[in-house]
Amino acid sequence: MNHTDQRRNGFSLIELMVVLAVMSILLAIGFPAMSRLNRTAKLDGAARTLEGDVHNAVAIANAQRTTYQIVWLSSTSYAIQQASPVNVIQTRQLPPGITIAASDTARFFAWGLASPVTVTVTNTDGSKALRILANGRVQYN
């Protein structure tokens, strides 16, 4: 058997190391972007959850014919409650790294109107401002 008849099987160590180096570089470039995308998705999710809770509070106030409100318990949590007598129906804890600030307590009246409030949901990558309008709808700024 001579050298021309021998076939080469598999990859050499150098070839494997080059492939691993290229993959490592691609991962190093892509990881920060994926991390930022994840934080942005968390911010969007928290804002949409709050929007859903506002719609829920409006619907309950209309159905029960009584005033409900969203009370900001801290910068990371809030509660939906009946205004009088006080009866908490739901408490929500925001995801880690997400904070919330509001201009006032959001009140939803039995006749379908609401007290206008601006709520800002924030994380390290930015913020989303939600305006609760007098008609109970939510508008993003």
HELIX and SHEET records of a PDB file:
HELIX    1   1 LEU A   13  GLN A   64  1                                  52    
SHEET    1   A 4 ASN A  87  GLN A  93  0                                        
SHEET    2   A 4 SER A  77  GLN A  82 -1                                        
SHEET    3   A 4 TYR A  68  SER A  74 -1                                        
SHEET    4   A 4 ALA A 106  PHE A 108 -1                                        
SHEET    1   B 4 THR A  99  ALA A 102  0                                        
SHEET    2   B 4 VAL A 117  ASN A 123 -1                                        
SHEET    3   B 4 GLY A 126  ILE A 132 -1                                        
SHEET    4   B 4 VAL A 138  TYR A 140 -1                                        
END                                                                             
